[in-house]
Amino acid sequence: MQKLKTYNFKSKALALLGILFIVLFSSCEDVVNLDLETGETKIVVDAEIIWKKGTSGNEQTIKISKTAPYYDNVTPKVSGAQVRVENTTGGVFTFNETAPGIYVCTDFVPVIDMEYTLYVQAEGQSFKASEKLTSVTPIDKVEQKIIPDFGGEDIIELTFYYKDPAEQLNYYLTDYKSEFLLFPEYEMTDDDLFNGNEISTRFSDEDMKPGNTVVITHRGISKNFYNYMNLILEVYGGSPFSVPPGNIRGNVVNVNDANNYAMGYFRLCEADTVTYLVK
């Protein structure tokens, strides 16, 4: 039987936390300092336009920050930027700063398959990025069962199902959030082997217990964003101390200096969200 192609990955910070715990507590006397190279400071544009089914999608948020040395506890926020998004029919949506580095729009109009362009002016630089809003089919149902765990006790597994559209390639990004997860867990999926059929996606965690609430957010994403995330996954999958090489670029370009690009990816996703109470 052919297997659905999926990629599971947790936040880099979670992996770092585990390794740092081992390093710090494996010895009571020795202090280990890792000399990590500090790269050039860059603007970071965290721009996800997400239209959740059942909502108007009018309120959207874009975050702008800067890269910082690896062990810094504070992410530098970028204030005073000018941020707007335009669509192909002439609509202009302005994002106003509501807190340092947080830019909010309250009148955004999401339209499936329409192309949008992001414009950012920050710290004397001008950036832009374009992408279409990608649709997603709804989650039909969520099932729960007990499965054996290779590490010991049996664990709870959740499976959600959705119908993949026929005659087109589709790409998905799902995140799981719960009180037992320090950071959200993400999963990428494509329909290369199951185009037009029902797809089932599984999630389990040894810490998931009855009474927990798991929020599943299932997005449709573009092929380009899928490829971008896949490259990042390959880098971080090899070592939690890896730093993405400069050639893994998003779609946010500097209109004046191509070499001074911004980090991040402007993406527009329709999403379906289900809140599941574990039994």
TIVO-960201 format. One record per residue (C-alpha): x, y, z; residue number from 1. Coordinates in nm, 2 decimals, always signed. Example, Ala and Ser with C-alpha at 12.3 -4.5 7.8 and 13.67 -1.06 7.14 Angstrom:
2
+--------+--------+--------+-----+
!     c1 !     c2 !     c3 ! pos !
+--------+--------+--------+-----+
!  +1.23 !  -0.45 !  +0.78 !   1 !
!  +1.37 !  -0.11 !  +0.71 !   2 !
+--------+--------+--------+-----+
end
This chain:
279
+--------+--------+--------+-----+
!     c1 !     c2 !     c3 ! pos !
+--------+--------+--------+-----+
!  +0.00 !  +0.00 !  +0.00 !   1 !
!  +0.13 !  +0.34 !  -0.09 !   2 !
!  +0.19 !  +0.58 !  +0.20 !   3 !
!  +0.08 !  +0.94 !  +0.22 !   4 !
!  +0.38 !  +1.17 !  +0.21 !   5 !
!  +0.39 !  +1.37 !  +0.53 !   6 !
!  +0.65 !  +1.56 !  +0.72 !   7 !
!  +0.63 !  +1.61 !  +1.10 !   8 !
!  +0.84 !  +1.87 !  +1.28 !   9 !
!  +0.83 !  +2.06 !  +1.61 !  10 !
!  +0.96 !  +2.40 !  +1.68 !  11 !
!  +1.34 !  +2.43 !  +1.67 !  12 !
!  +1.32 !  +2.58 !  +2.02 !  13 !
!  +1.18 !  +2.26 !  +2.16 !  14 !
!  +1.47 !  +2.06 !  +2.03 !  15 !
!  +1.71 !  +2.31 !  +2.17 !  16 !
!  +1.55 !  +2.30 !  +2.51 !  17 !
!  +1.60 !  +1.92 !  +2.53 !  18 !
!  +1.96 !  +1.93 !  +2.42 !  19 !
!  +2.05 !  +2.23 !  +2.65 !  20 !
!  +1.89 !  +2.04 !  +2.94 !  21 !
!  +2.12 !  +1.75 !  +2.88 !  22 !
!  +2.43 !  +1.97 !  +2.84 !  23 !
!  +2.36 !  +2.18 !  +3.15 !  24 !
!  +2.26 !  +1.90 !  +3.38 !  25 !
!  +2.49 !  +1.62 !  +3.28 !  26 !
!  +2.77 !  +1.79 !  +3.47 !  27 !
!  +2.75 !  +1.98 !  +3.80 !  28 !
!  +3.09 !  +2.15 !  +3.75 !  29 !
!  +3.16 !  +2.21 !  +3.38 !  30 !
!  +3.00 !  +2.49 !  +3.18 !  31 !
!  +2.97 !  +2.44 !  +2.81 !  32 !
!  +2.98 !  +2.74 !  +2.58 !  33 !
!  +2.91 !  +2.70 !  +2.21 !  34 !
!  +3.07 !  +2.95 !  +1.98 !  35 !
!  +2.80 !  +3.01 !  +1.72 !  36 !
!  +2.86 !  +3.24 !  +1.43 !  37 !
!  +2.65 !  +3.55 !  +1.42 !  38 !
!  +2.52 !  +3.64 !  +1.08 !  39 !
!  +2.42 !  +3.97 !  +0.93 !  40 !
!  +2.11 !  +4.12 !  +1.09 !  41 !
!  +1.81 !  +4.10 !  +0.87 !  42 !
!  +1.45 !  +4.21 !  +0.87 !  43 !
!  +1.21 !  +3.92 !  +0.94 !  44 !
!  +0.86 !  +3.95 !  +0.80 !  45 !
!  +0.61 !  +3.70 !  +0.96 !  46 !
!  +0.32 !  +3.75 !  +0.72 !  47 !
!  +0.05 !  +3.48 !  +0.73 !  48 !
!  -0.29 !  +3.58 !  +0.60 !  49 !
!  -0.51 !  +3.31 !  +0.73 !  50 !
!  -0.88 !  +3.29 !  +0.65 !  51 !
!  -1.05 !  +3.05 !  +0.89 !  52 !
!  -1.37 !  +2.90 !  +0.77 !  53 !
!  -1.68 !  +3.05 !  +0.93 !  54 !
!  -1.51 !  +3.39 !  +0.98 !  55 !
!  -1.50 !  +3.70 !  +0.77 !  56 !
!  -1.12 !  +3.70 !  +0.76 !  57 !
!  -1.13 !  +4.08 !  +0.80 !  58 !
!  -0.88 !  +4.10 !  +1.08 !  59 !
!  -0.52 !  +4.00 !  +0.99 !  60 !
!  -0.19 !  +4.05 !  +1.16 !  61 !
!  +0.17 !  +4.08 !  +1.03 !  62 !
!  +0.47 !  +4.08 !  +1.26 !  63 !
!  +0.80 !  +4.25 !  +1.17 !  64 !
!  +1.12 !  +4.19 !  +1.37 !  65 !
!  +1.49 !  +4.15 !  +1.32 !  66 !
!  +1.73 !  +3.85 !  +1.35 !  67 !
!  +1.93 !  +3.85 !  +1.67 !  68 !
!  +2.23 !  +3.66 !  +1.82 !  69 !
!  +2.14 !  +3.29 !  +1.88 !  70 !
!  +2.13 !  +3.31 !  +2.26 !  71 !
!  +1.95 !  +3.64 !  +2.29 !  72 !
!  +1.63 !  +3.61 !  +2.49 !  73 !
!  +1.46 !  +3.90 !  +2.32 !  74 !
!  +1.36 !  +3.93 !  +1.96 !  75 !
!  +1.42 !  +4.29 !  +1.83 !  76 !
!  +1.08 !  +4.43 !  +1.71 !  77 !
!  +1.07 !  +4.67 !  +1.42 !  78 !
!  +0.85 !  +4.97 !  +1.48 !  79 !
!  +0.75 !  +5.25 !  +1.25 !  80 !
!  +0.72 !  +5.04 !  +0.94 !  81 !
!  +0.46 !  +5.11 !  +0.67 !  82 !
!  +0.28 !  +4.79 !  +0.58 !  83 !
!  +0.00 !  +4.74 !  +0.32 !  84 !
!  -0.14 !  +4.46 !  +0.10 !  85 !
!  -0.29 !  +4.51 !  -0.24 !  86 !
!  -0.50 !  +4.28 !  -0.46 !  87 !
!  -0.53 !  +4.26 !  -0.83 !  88 !
!  -0.87 !  +4.44 !  -0.84 !  89 !
!  -0.72 !  +4.75 !  -0.68 !  90 !
!  -0.81 !  +4.69 !  -0.32 !  91 !
!  -0.56 !  +4.83 !  -0.07 !  92 !
!  -0.55 !  +4.71 !  +0.29 !  93 !
!  -0.34 !  +4.91 !  +0.54 !  94 !
!  -0.18 !  +4.74 !  +0.84 !  95 !
!  -0.14 !  +4.98 !  +1.14 !  96 !
!  +0.10 !  +4.92 !  +1.42 !  97 !
!  -0.09 !  +4.83 !  +1.74 !  98 !
!  +0.22 !  +4.72 !  +1.95 !  99 !
!  +0.59 !  +4.72 !  +1.88 ! 100 !
!  +0.64 !  +4.51 !  +1.56 ! 101 !
!  +0.27 !  +4.41 !  +1.54 ! 102 !
!  +0.07 !  +4.54 !  +1.24 ! 103 !
!  -0.30 !  +4.48 !  +1.22 ! 104 !
!  -0.56 !  +4.53 !  +0.94 ! 105 !
!  -0.93 !  +4.52 !  +1.03 ! 106 !
!  -1.09 !  +4.54 !  +0.68 ! 107 !
!  -0.91 !  +4.28 !  +0.48 ! 108 !
!  -1.11 !  +4.10 !  +0.21 ! 109 !
!  -1.00 !  +3.74 !  +0.14 ! 110 !
!  -1.09 !  +3.60 !  -0.20 ! 111 !
!  -0.98 !  +3.24 !  -0.30 ! 112 !
!  -0.73 !  +3.23 !  -0.58 ! 113 !
!  -0.68 !  +3.60 !  -0.59 ! 114 !
!  -0.33 !  +3.73 !  -0.60 ! 115 !
!  -0.22 !  +3.97 !  -0.33 ! 116 !
!  +0.10 !  +4.18 !  -0.30 ! 117 !
!  +0.26 !  +4.28 !  +0.03 ! 118 !
!  +0.45 !  +4.61 !  +0.05 ! 119 !
!  +0.67 !  +4.69 !  +0.35 ! 120 !
!  +0.89 !  +4.99 !  +0.42 ! 121 !
!  +1.11 !  +4.94 !  +0.72 ! 122 !
!  +1.43 !  +5.10 !  +0.84 ! 123 !
!  +1.50 !  +5.27 !  +0.51 ! 124 !
!  +1.44 !  +4.95 !  +0.30 ! 125 !
!  +1.15 !  +4.86 !  +0.07 ! 126 !
!  +1.03 !  +4.50 !  +0.04 ! 127 !
!  +0.75 !  +4.33 !  -0.15 ! 128 !
!  +0.61 !  +3.98 !  -0.20 ! 129 !
!  +0.32 !  +3.83 !  -0.40 ! 130 !
!  +0.11 !  +3.51 !  -0.35 ! 131 !
!  -0.23 !  +3.37 !  -0.42 ! 132 !
!  -0.48 !  +3.28 !  -0.15 ! 133 !
!  -0.50 !  +2.90 !  -0.14 ! 134 !
!  -0.82 !  +2.71 !  -0.05 ! 135 !
!  -0.86 !  +2.41 !  +0.18 ! 136 !
!  -1.13 !  +2.14 !  +0.21 ! 137 !
!  -1.29 !  +2.11 !  +0.55 ! 138 !
!  -1.21 !  +1.85 !  +0.81 ! 139 !
!  -1.49 !  +1.60 !  +0.79 ! 140 !
!  -1.43 !  +1.41 !  +1.12 ! 141 !
!  -1.18 !  +1.34 !  +1.40 ! 142 !
!  -1.14 !  +0.99 !  +1.54 ! 143 !
!  -0.95 !  +0.87 !  +1.85 ! 144 !
!  -0.79 !  +0.53 !  +1.93 ! 145 !
!  -0.52 !  +0.37 !  +2.14 ! 146 !
!  -0.20 !  +0.26 !  +1.97 ! 147 !
!  +0.11 !  +0.08 !  +2.11 ! 148 !
!  +0.40 !  +0.30 !  +2.18 ! 149 !
!  +0.75 !  +0.15 !  +2.11 ! 150 !
!  +0.88 !  +0.33 !  +2.42 ! 151 !
!  +0.65 !  +0.17 !  +2.67 ! 152 !
!  +0.28 !  +0.24 !  +2.75 ! 153 !
!  +0.01 !  +0.27 !  +2.49 ! 154 !
!  -0.07 !  +0.62 !  +2.37 ! 155 !
!  -0.37 !  +0.81 !  +2.23 ! 156 !
!  -0.38 !  +0.88 !  +1.85 ! 157 !
!  -0.61 !  +1.12 !  +1.68 ! 158 !
!  -0.69 !  +1.09 !  +1.31 ! 159 !
!  -0.87 !  +1.36 !  +1.11 ! 160 !
!  -1.02 !  +1.31 !  +0.76 ! 161 !
!  -1.08 !  +1.54 !  +0.47 ! 162 !
!  -1.17 !  +1.50 !  +0.10 ! 163 !
!  -0.89 !  +1.60 !  -0.14 ! 164 !
!  -1.00 !  +1.79 !  -0.45 ! 165 !
!  -0.96 !  +1.60 !  -0.77 ! 166 !
!  -0.76 !  +1.69 !  -1.09 ! 167 !
!  -0.52 !  +1.93 !  -0.91 ! 168 !
!  -0.22 !  +1.89 !  -0.68 ! 169 !
!  -0.28 !  +2.02 !  -0.33 ! 170 !
!  -0.05 !  +2.10 !  -0.04 ! 171 !
!  -0.13 !  +2.13 !  +0.32 ! 172 !
!  +0.02 !  +2.26 !  +0.65 ! 173 !
!  -0.14 !  +2.16 !  +0.98 ! 174 !
!  -0.06 !  +2.27 !  +1.33 ! 175 !
!  -0.16 !  +2.11 !  +1.66 ! 176 !
!  -0.19 !  +2.32 !  +1.98 ! 177 !
!  -0.26 !  +2.19 !  +2.33 ! 178 !
!  -0.17 !  +2.25 !  +2.69 ! 179 !
!  +0.07 !  +1.95 !  +2.68 ! 180 !
!  +0.27 !  +2.09 !  +2.40 ! 181 !
!  +0.53 !  +2.35 !  +2.48 ! 182 !
!  +0.52 !  +2.46 !  +2.12 ! 183 !
!  +0.28 !  +2.39 !  +1.83 ! 184 !
!  +0.36 !  +2.08 !  +1.63 ! 185 !
!  +0.34 !  +2.11 !  +1.25 ! 186 !
!  +0.28 !  +1.87 !  +0.97 ! 187 !
!  +0.31 !  +1.91 !  +0.60 ! 188 !
!  +0.12 !  +1.69 !  +0.35 ! 189 !
!  +0.08 !  +1.67 !  -0.02 ! 190 !
!  -0.17 !  +1.46 !  -0.23 ! 191 !
!  +0.08 !  +1.32 !  -0.48 ! 192 !
!  -0.04 !  +0.96 !  -0.42 ! 193 !
!  -0.40 !  +1.03 !  -0.31 ! 194 !
!  -0.53 !  +1.30 !  -0.55 ! 195 !
!  -0.91 !  +1.32 !  -0.53 ! 196 !
!  -0.95 !  +1.07 !  -0.25 ! 197 !
!  -1.02 !  +1.09 !  +0.12 ! 198 !
!  -0.70 !  +1.16 !  +0.32 ! 199 !
!  -0.64 !  +1.07 !  +0.68 ! 200 !
!  -0.38 !  +1.25 !  +0.89 ! 201 !
!  -0.26 !  +1.11 !  +1.23 ! 202 !
!  -0.13 !  +1.28 !  +1.54 ! 203 !
!  -0.01 !  +1.13 !  +1.87 ! 204 !
!  +0.20 !  +1.24 !  +2.17 ! 205 !
!  +0.30 !  +1.04 !  +2.47 ! 206 !
!  +0.18 !  +1.33 !  +2.69 ! 207 !
!  -0.17 !  +1.35 !  +2.55 ! 208 !
!  -0.43 !  +1.24 !  +2.81 ! 209 !
!  -0.81 !  +1.23 !  +2.84 ! 210 !
!  -0.94 !  +1.58 !  +2.92 ! 211 !
!  -0.68 !  +1.75 !  +2.70 ! 212 !
!  -0.81 !  +1.99 !  +2.43 ! 213 !
!  -0.63 !  +1.97 !  +2.09 ! 214 !
!  -0.68 !  +2.25 !  +1.84 ! 215 !
!  -0.62 !  +2.14 !  +1.49 ! 216 !
!  -0.57 !  +2.41 !  +1.22 ! 217 !
!  -0.55 !  +2.27 !  +0.87 ! 218 !
!  -0.44 !  +2.50 !  +0.59 ! 219 !
!  -0.42 !  +2.49 !  +0.22 ! 220 !
!  -0.08 !  +2.62 !  +0.10 ! 221 !
!  +0.09 !  +2.69 !  -0.23 ! 222 !
!  +0.35 !  +2.46 !  -0.38 ! 223 !
!  +0.61 !  +2.73 !  -0.35 ! 224 !
!  +0.55 !  +2.77 !  +0.02 ! 225 !
!  +0.54 !  +2.39 !  +0.06 ! 226 !
!  +0.89 !  +2.37 !  -0.10 ! 227 !
!  +1.02 !  +2.65 !  +0.12 ! 228 !
!  +0.90 !  +2.49 !  +0.44 ! 229 !
!  +1.04 !  +2.15 !  +0.32 ! 230 !
!  +1.39 !  +2.30 !  +0.27 ! 231 !
!  +1.38 !  +2.45 !  +0.62 ! 232 !
!  +1.27 !  +2.12 !  +0.76 ! 233 !
!  +1.56 !  +1.94 !  +0.60 ! 234 !
!  +1.80 !  +2.19 !  +0.76 ! 235 !
!  +1.66 !  +2.18 !  +1.11 ! 236 !
!  +1.60 !  +1.81 !  +1.09 ! 237 !
!  +1.98 !  +1.75 !  +1.07 ! 238 !
!  +2.07 !  +1.94 !  +1.38 ! 239 !
!  +1.88 !  +2.17 !  +1.62 ! 240 !
!  +2.18 !  +2.40 !  +1.62 ! 241 !
!  +2.16 !  +2.45 !  +1.24 ! 242 !
!  +2.12 !  +2.80 !  +1.10 ! 243 !
!  +1.94 !  +2.82 !  +0.76 ! 244 !
!  +2.19 !  +2.90 !  +0.49 ! 245 !
!  +2.14 !  +3.22 !  +0.30 ! 246 !
!  +2.01 !  +3.05 !  -0.01 ! 247 !
!  +1.69 !  +2.94 !  +0.16 ! 248 !
!  +1.50 !  +3.25 !  +0.09 ! 249 !
!  +1.14 !  +3.33 !  +0.12 ! 250 !
!  +0.94 !  +3.54 !  -0.13 ! 251 !
!  +1.00 !  +3.87 !  +0.04 ! 252 !
!  +1.24 !  +4.06 !  -0.18 ! 253 !
!  +1.42 !  +4.40 !  -0.14 ! 254 !
!  +1.31 !  +4.61 !  -0.43 ! 255 !
!  +1.63 !  +4.83 !  -0.41 ! 256 !
!  +1.90 !  +4.57 !  -0.31 ! 257 !
!  +1.83 !  +4.21 !  -0.40 ! 258 !
!  +2.11 !  +4.09 !  -0.17 ! 259 !
!  +1.95 !  +4.26 !  +0.13 ! 260 !
!  +1.64 !  +4.04 !  +0.13 ! 261 !
!  +1.41 !  +3.99 !  +0.43 ! 262 !
!  +1.36 !  +3.66 !  +0.60 ! 263 !
!  +1.02 !  +3.50 !  +0.60 ! 264 !
!  +0.74 !  +3.41 !  +0.36 ! 265 !
!  +0.43 !  +3.60 !  +0.27 ! 266 !
!  +0.15 !  +3.33 !  +0.24 ! 267 !
!  -0.23 !  +3.34 !  +0.22 ! 268 !
!  -0.42 !  +3.03 !  +0.34 ! 269 !
!  -0.77 !  +2.93 !  +0.39 ! 270 !
!  -0.79 !  +2.71 !  +0.70 ! 271 !
!  -1.03 !  +2.49 !  +0.88 ! 272 !
!  -1.00 !  +2.47 !  +1.26 ! 273 !
!  -1.14 !  +2.19 !  +1.49 ! 274 !
!  -1.12 !  +2.19 !  +1.87 ! 275 !
!  -1.12 !  +1.83 !  +1.99 ! 276 !
!  -1.17 !  +1.71 !  +2.35 ! 277 !
!  -0.96 !  +1.40 !  +2.42 ! 278 !
!  -1.17 !  +1.12 !  +2.57 ! 279 !
+--------+--------+--------+-----+
end
